Amino acid sequence: MAENWSSSDLGVMRFPSGALMRGRGLRHPLPTGPAPAFALYLLGKQPPRTEWDARWLHWPDFRLPKDRQQARAVFQEALARAANERVEIACGGGRGRTGTALACMAVLDGVPAGRAVAFVRRHYHHRAVETPWQRRYVRRFADA
């Protein structure tokens, strides 16, 4: 079992359950410190291999996941693993797709869907979840 993130680490967000997860943009250098134990990459094309366990969710920039059932499954896996592993969620810039995924995981963790975007903007990045359709996806996530 890997150690978890520190809540003071760059990009780390705490969920209501206490789980910690790091969001980041892949266009930025890997932050200093420990590597993730597991990562979920939200990209329009398959990412390069990593030294850690990773999943790829096909998700083009400024859009929504191509496979919403797969999205729910990998969000559940990431949230479960974040209870005691260093989990990273990342897209190109680290705000739109990453923020949307974090908001959906917040819904899975008990945040009401109508408040999840505000929760992520308060605890992760003030510009997370960039498009109207990403916000709508989060609001409807609990019903899917």
C-alpha positions in Angstrom: 0.0 0.0 0.0 1.4 3.4 -1.0 1.4 6.4 1.2 -1.3 9.0 0.4 -0.8 12.6 -0.7 -0.4 15.4 1.8 -3.4 17.8 1.7 -0.9 20.6 1.2 0.6 19.1 -2.0 0.0 21.1 -5.2 -3.4 20.2 -6.8 -4.5 17.9 -4.0 -8.2 17.9 -3.2 -9.9 16.4 -0.1 -13.3 14.7 -0.6 -15.9 14.6 2.1 -14.9 11.0 2.9 -11.4 12.2 3.6 -10.0 10.7 0.4 -7.2 12.8 -1.2 -6.8 13.0 -5.0 -4.4 15.1 -7.1 -5.6 16.8 -10.2 -3.1 18.2 -12.7 -2.5 19.3 -16.3 -0.3 17.1 -18.4 1.1 20.1 -20.3 2.8 21.1 -17.0 5.8 19.3 -15.5 5.3 16.5 -13.1 5.2 18.0 -9.6 8.1 17.3 -7.3 7.5 14.7 -4.6 6.2 11.2 -4.8 4.7 9.7 -8.0 1.1 8.5 -8.1 0.3 4.9 -7.5 -2.6 5.1 -9.9 -3.6 7.7 -12.5 -6.6 8.3 -14.6 -5.8 10.2 -17.9 -8.7 12.0 -19.6 -7.5 12.6 -23.1 -8.6 12.4 -26.8 -5.7 10.0 -27.6 -4.0 7.3 -25.6 -1.3 8.6 -23.3 2.3 7.3 -23.1 3.0 4.5 -20.7 3.8 5.4 -17.1 5.8 3.7 -14.3 2.6 3.6 -12.3 -0.8 1.9 -12.8 -2.9 4.0 -15.1 -6.2 4.0 -17.0 -7.1 6.0 -20.0 -10.6 7.4 -20.6 -11.2 8.6 -24.1 -12.3 12.2 -23.6 -11.6 14.9 -26.2 -10.7 18.4 -25.0 -13.7 20.6 -24.1 -16.1 17.7 -24.6 -17.5 14.8 -22.6 -16.3 11.2 -22.1 -16.9 9.0 -25.2 -18.2 6.1 -23.0 -20.2 7.3 -20.0 -20.5 3.8 -18.4 -16.7 3.4 -18.6 -16.3 6.9 -17.1 -18.5 6.0 -14.1 -16.5 2.8 -13.6 -13.1 4.4 -13.7 -14.3 7.3 -11.4 -15.5 4.7 -8.9 -12.2 2.9 -9.1 -10.2 6.1 -8.7 -12.2 7.2 -5.7 -12.0 3.8 -4.0 -8.2 3.7 -4.6 -7.8 7.2 -3.3 -8.8 6.0 0.2 -5.3 4.6 0.7 -3.2 5.3 -2.5 -1.9 8.3 -4.3 -4.3 8.8 -7.1 -3.9 11.4 -9.8 -6.5 12.7 -12.3 -5.1 14.5 -15.3 -6.0 16.0 -18.7 -4.1 18.5 -20.9 -4.7 21.7 -18.9 -5.9 20.2 -15.6 -9.2 22.2 -15.3 -12.0 21.2 -17.7 -12.0 17.4 -18.0 -10.1 17.0 -14.7 -12.4 19.3 -12.8 -15.5 17.6 -14.4 -14.2 14.1 -13.3 -13.4 15.4 -9.8 -16.9 16.9 -9.6 -18.4 13.5 -10.6 -16.3 11.7 -8.0 -17.5 14.3 -5.5 -21.1 13.2 -6.4 -20.1 9.6 -5.9 -18.6 10.6 -2.5 -21.9 12.3 -1.3 -21.8 15.9 -2.6 -25.2 16.8 -4.1 -24.9 17.0 -7.9 -26.1 20.6 -7.9 -23.3 21.6 -5.6 -20.4 19.5 -7.0 -19.0 22.0 -9.4 -18.9 24.7 -6.7 -17.3 22.1 -4.3 -14.5 21.4 -6.8 -14.0 25.1 -7.7 -13.6 25.8 -3.9 -11.3 22.9 -3.1 -9.4 22.3 -6.3 -9.3 25.1 -8.9 -11.6 28.2 -9.2 -12.0 27.6 -13.0 -12.6 23.9 -12.9 -15.3 22.5 -15.1 -15.0 24.8 -18.1 -18.0 24.3 -20.4 -21.8 24.5 -20.0 -22.1 20.8 -21.2 -19.5 19.7 -18.6 -21.5 21.5 -15.8 -24.7 19.8 -17.1 -22.9 16.4 -17.2 -22.1 16.8 -13.5 -25.6 17.9 -12.6 -27.0 14.9 -14.3 -24.3 12.4 -13.2 -26.3 11.2 -10.2 -29.2 10.2 -12.4 -27.2 8.3 -15.0 
